[in-house]
Amino acid sequence: MAQTDFTRQTYLIVDDMASIREFLRTLLRTLGATQLDQASTGAAAIALMEGKRYDVVLCDYNLGPGRNGQQVLEEARHRALIGVAAIFIMVTAEKTRDMVMGAVEYMPDAYLTKPFTMDLLKTRLVKQFERKSGLAGVDQALRSGDHGAAIAELNRLLAAKPVNPTDLLRLKADVCLTANRLDEAMAIYDAVLANRALNWALLGKGKILFQKKQYGQAGEIFTRLLDSEPHFILAYDWLVKTQVAEQDYDGAEQTLKKAVALSPRNIERQQRLGELILKQGDGKAAEAVFERAVALARHSVLNHPSLHAGLAKSKSVNQKHTEALKIIGEIGKTFVDHREAAIYQASAMAIVKQDQGDTSGATAALQAAEQLIVELGSSLPPRLSLEMMATCSRLGETHKAIALLQQAIGNNHDDHEFLAEVVRVCHATGLAEAADTAIRQIQRDIVRTNNAGVSLIKQGDFDAAVKLLHEAADEMPGNKTINLNAAKAWIIKMESRGPSAEGVQAVRGYVERVQKSTPNDWRLADVQSRLRQLAIQVPKTR
């Protein structure tokens, strides 16, 4: 076996104790490492990762006040500060189940349990270097949003008979899923499962069945996974999604409770459980869950005003109105730079005022939220749409709730997971029938519009196609599919008749709309690539 070269990689050591940082630095230098940086806090580690791509991160779990190691990994993954080629090793002296389950959900590449030797560190690193060998090209393609190039590079690596074919197949399947190449991903999972019953492949197969709305079969797979591996936390999450899609809300709540008991440090799961319990009317249990979620989120990139609004509403249900109002008042201070925080603040205020019997105060707060939405000047994010819809319904403003419902569905007509959440929220507010009707009607209308646009393009009537899809995009500015189809209509027109400044500008506008809500949408790379080619051909004006 060839000798591993430790000199080429960049390393980041994160530990709050200077002696441990120096110990790790000495070990790595002994192995040959020369490019070493250090951080004593989670915040400092993130700041360094913002400015530099590291090949290896060795991060302690306990980092003193502020972010812990799990939250560093969580933020690094969430913000793509480390990619598929990087190695993240969690260093810890802790062995509690909460810590292990919490950290493992964000998939560190390996663990080092204190105390450890240089030989153990070397063994861990050599193994990870072998696993990550050749992934630089894949990482670069993924960072640029070019999923096709990433898959092509993975195919090249697989054809070379690597030592880590299973890891490469798993990554390729993940990329195919992200790029909505569901049949390719399914073929990988089926081929893997034909040789060996690997949980990740079975989970992936269940995800695809969910995306294809085959909820019964998906649920059977997730249940089977949990029967054979009760600690497989991701299977709980997907089973919950399936149960919500099938409107089995009691079952979803029970599944979530099991998952939270198994791994209590996941913020999003805690919030989801709190929302389900609150909608079921158990204010006391909901308050406890939201208290936990808010505490966990304090130093997390996943901290969000909706968590604090949920805690305030659960306290209000429990007649703790003063405490609820205090929490609402602190939202603006906690989320100074969050553009939606004031809306959540006003929306939660409306609910608390309504619970207090202050109808005029509730109405004033709702009006404040509505004015803030106008000032926001763009379509509402999905989560905020549901928040406002539920608030309007709670205050008896049914017509406003239905208008928000229709807007939310129109902007997310092909997001089946979100639509299931819409139905869940509407079920709790008495608008379930309206939601079912709206979903069917809006989906039919959008499909009809898209089909008409495609037909006009095939007929060569580009102007009519552009006009039709432009009008649809203006009606639904938050609908990613409509906006991207409008962009493609302009692109096809320009590729056929020649580029124009007007067309390039129009496409950029559609792309910006999509990027605001989903900057990593798998469809953007192709549109942006074709746009760049057209933009350089536009005649210069004097």
DADA-V11495 format. One record per backbone hydrogen bond with DSSP energy under -0.5 kcal/mol. CO is the residue of the C=O (numbers start at 1). NH is the residue of the N-H. E is the energy in kcal/mol with one decimal. If there is no record, write none. Layout:
co;nh;e
CO;NH;E
CO;NH;E
This chain:
co;nh;e
4;6;-0.7
9;35;-0.6
10;55;-1.2
10;56;-2.1
11;37;-2.2
12;14;-0.5
12;58;-3.0
13;15;-0.5
13;39;-2.4
14;60;-2.8
16;18;-0.6
17;21;-2.1
18;22;-2.4
19;23;-2.0
20;24;-2.7
21;25;-2.5
22;26;-2.4
23;27;-2.3
24;28;-2.7
25;29;-2.4
26;30;-2.2
27;31;-1.6
28;32;-0.8
28;33;-2.6
29;32;-0.6
34;36;-1.1
35;11;-2.8
37;13;-2.5
39;15;-2.2
41;45;-1.9
42;46;-2.4
43;47;-2.3
44;48;-2.1
45;49;-2.3
46;50;-1.9
47;51;-0.9
48;51;-0.6
48;52;-1.0
52;54;-0.6
55;87;-2.6
56;12;-2.1
57;59;-0.7
57;89;-3.2
58;14;-3.1
59;91;-3.3
61;63;-0.7
61;69;-3.3
62;16;-0.5
67;42;-0.5
68;72;-1.9
69;73;-2.4
70;74;-2.9
71;75;-2.3
72;76;-2.5
73;77;-2.5
74;78;-2.6
75;79;-2.6
76;81;-2.3
76;82;-1.1
77;80;-1.1
83;86;-1.0
87;57;-3.0
87;89;-0.6
88;90;-0.5
88;109;-2.3
88;110;-1.1
89;59;-2.5
89;91;-0.5
90;112;-2.6
91;61;-2.0
92;114;-2.3
96;100;-2.4
97;101;-3.1
98;102;-2.3
99;103;-2.7
100;104;-2.4
101;105;-1.1
103;106;-1.4
104;107;-1.7
110;90;-2.4
112;92;-2.5
112;114;-0.5
117;121;-2.1
118;122;-2.9
119;123;-2.4
120;124;-2.4
121;125;-2.5
122;126;-2.9
123;127;-2.1
124;128;-2.0
125;129;-2.8
126;130;-2.0
127;131;-2.0
128;132;-2.5
129;133;-0.5
130;133;-0.7
132;135;-1.9
134;137;-0.5
135;139;-2.8
136;140;-2.3
137;141;-2.0
138;142;-2.4
139;143;-2.3
140;144;-1.3
141;146;-2.4
142;145;-1.2
145;147;-1.3
146;150;-1.8
147;151;-2.5
148;152;-2.3
149;153;-2.3
150;154;-2.2
151;155;-2.4
152;156;-2.0
153;157;-2.2
154;158;-2.5
155;159;-2.0
156;160;-0.8
157;160;-0.6
158;161;-1.4
162;165;-0.5
164;168;-1.9
165;169;-2.5
166;170;-2.3
167;171;-2.2
168;172;-2.6
169;173;-2.5
170;174;-2.1
171;175;-2.4
172;176;-2.5
173;177;-2.3
174;178;-2.3
175;179;-2.3
176;181;-3.0
177;180;-1.5
180;182;-1.5
181;185;-2.0
182;186;-2.8
183;187;-2.1
184;188;-1.7
185;189;-2.4
186;190;-2.8
187;191;-2.2
188;192;-2.5
189;193;-2.7
190;194;-1.6
191;195;-0.6
192;195;-1.2
192;196;-2.2
196;198;-1.8
198;202;-1.9
199;203;-2.8
200;204;-2.1
201;205;-2.0
202;206;-2.0
203;207;-2.2
204;208;-2.0
205;209;-2.1
206;210;-2.1
207;211;-2.5
208;212;-1.8
209;214;-3.0
210;213;-2.1
213;215;-1.2
214;218;-2.2
215;219;-2.9
216;220;-1.8
217;221;-1.8
218;222;-2.3
219;223;-2.4
220;224;-2.3
221;225;-2.4
222;226;-1.9
223;227;-2.0
224;228;-1.8
225;229;-2.5
229;232;-2.0
231;233;-1.7
232;235;-1.1
232;236;-0.8
233;236;-0.6
233;237;-1.4
234;238;-2.0
235;239;-2.0
236;240;-2.4
237;241;-2.1
238;242;-2.0
239;243;-2.6
240;244;-2.7
241;245;-2.3
242;246;-1.7
243;248;-3.3
244;247;-1.6
247;249;-1.1
248;252;-2.2
249;253;-2.2
250;254;-2.1
251;255;-2.4
252;256;-2.5
253;257;-2.2
254;258;-1.7
255;259;-2.1
256;260;-3.0
257;261;-2.1
258;262;-1.7
259;263;-2.7
263;266;-0.9
265;267;-0.7
266;270;-1.8
267;271;-2.6
268;272;-2.3
269;273;-2.3
270;274;-2.6
271;275;-2.5
272;276;-2.1
273;277;-2.7
274;278;-2.5
275;279;-2.2
276;280;-1.3
277;282;-1.9
278;281;-1.2
281;283;-1.3
282;286;-2.2
283;287;-2.5
284;288;-1.7
285;289;-2.0
286;290;-2.7
287;291;-2.4
288;292;-1.8
289;293;-2.4
290;294;-2.8
291;295;-2.0
292;296;-2.4
293;297;-2.0
294;298;-0.6
295;298;-0.8
297;300;-1.8
300;303;-1.5
304;307;-1.5
304;308;-0.9
305;309;-2.4
306;310;-2.2
307;311;-2.0
308;312;-2.4
309;313;-2.4
310;314;-2.1
311;315;-2.2
312;316;-2.1
313;317;-2.0
314;318;-1.2
315;320;-2.9
316;319;-2.0
319;321;-0.8
320;324;-2.3
321;325;-2.7
322;326;-1.9
323;327;-2.2
324;328;-2.3
325;329;-2.4
326;330;-1.2
327;331;-0.6
328;331;-1.1
328;332;-0.6
330;334;-2.5
331;335;-2.5
333;336;-0.6
335;338;-1.1
337;339;-0.6
338;341;-1.0
340;343;-0.7
340;344;-2.0
341;345;-2.4
342;346;-2.4
343;347;-2.8
344;348;-2.6
345;349;-2.0
346;350;-2.0
347;351;-1.5
348;352;-2.4
349;353;-2.8
350;354;-1.9
351;355;-2.4
352;356;-1.9
353;357;-0.5
353;358;-2.5
354;357;-1.1
357;359;-1.3
358;362;-2.3
359;363;-2.5
360;364;-2.4
361;365;-2.1
362;366;-2.3
363;367;-2.5
364;368;-1.9
365;369;-2.1
366;370;-2.5
367;371;-2.2
368;372;-2.1
369;373;-1.8
370;374;-1.8
371;375;-2.1
372;376;-1.6
373;377;-1.1
374;377;-0.5
381;385;-2.3
382;386;-1.9
383;387;-1.8
384;388;-2.6
385;389;-2.4
386;390;-2.4
387;391;-1.9
388;392;-2.6
389;393;-2.1
390;394;-2.3
391;395;-1.8
392;397;-2.7
393;396;-1.5
396;398;-1.6
397;401;-2.2
398;402;-2.6
399;403;-1.9
400;404;-2.4
401;405;-2.4
402;406;-2.7
403;407;-2.1
404;408;-2.7
405;409;-2.4
406;410;-2.6
407;411;-2.1
408;412;-0.9
409;412;-0.6
410;413;-0.5
411;480;-0.7
412;415;-1.7
414;416;-1.0
415;419;-2.5
416;420;-1.8
417;421;-1.5
418;422;-2.3
419;423;-2.2
420;424;-2.0
421;425;-2.7
422;426;-2.6
423;427;-2.3
424;428;-1.5
425;429;-1.2
426;430;-0.8
426;431;-2.7
426;432;-0.8
431;435;-2.4
432;436;-2.4
433;437;-2.3
434;438;-2.5
435;439;-2.8
436;440;-2.0
437;441;-2.4
438;442;-2.9
439;443;-2.3
440;444;-2.0
441;445;-2.4
442;446;-2.6
443;447;-2.5
444;448;-2.3
445;449;-2.3
446;450;-2.8
447;451;-2.7
448;452;-2.2
449;453;-2.4
450;454;-2.5
451;455;-2.5
452;456;-2.3
453;457;-2.0
454;458;-2.5
455;459;-1.7
456;461;-2.4
457;460;-1.4
460;462;-1.6
461;465;-1.8
462;466;-2.9
463;467;-2.3
464;468;-2.6
465;469;-2.5
466;470;-2.2
467;471;-2.2
468;472;-1.8
469;473;-2.3
470;474;-2.1
471;475;-1.6
472;476;-1.8
474;477;-0.5
476;479;-2.0
478;480;-0.8
479;483;-2.1
480;484;-2.5
481;485;-2.4
482;486;-2.4
483;487;-2.1
484;488;-2.4
485;489;-2.2
486;490;-1.8
487;491;-2.4
488;492;-3.1
489;493;-2.1
490;494;-2.7
491;495;-2.8
492;496;-1.5
493;497;-3.0
494;498;-2.2
500;504;-2.4
501;505;-2.3
502;506;-2.2
503;507;-2.5
504;508;-2.2
505;509;-1.8
506;510;-1.9
507;511;-2.6
508;512;-2.5
509;513;-1.7
510;514;-1.8
511;515;-2.7
512;516;-1.7
513;517;-1.0
514;517;-0.5
514;518;-3.2
518;521;-1.9
521;524;-1.8
523;527;-1.2
524;528;-3.0
525;529;-2.3
526;530;-2.3
527;531;-2.2
528;532;-2.3
529;533;-1.6
530;534;-1.7
531;535;-3.0
532;536;-1.6
534;537;-1.3
534;538;-0.5
535;538;-1.0
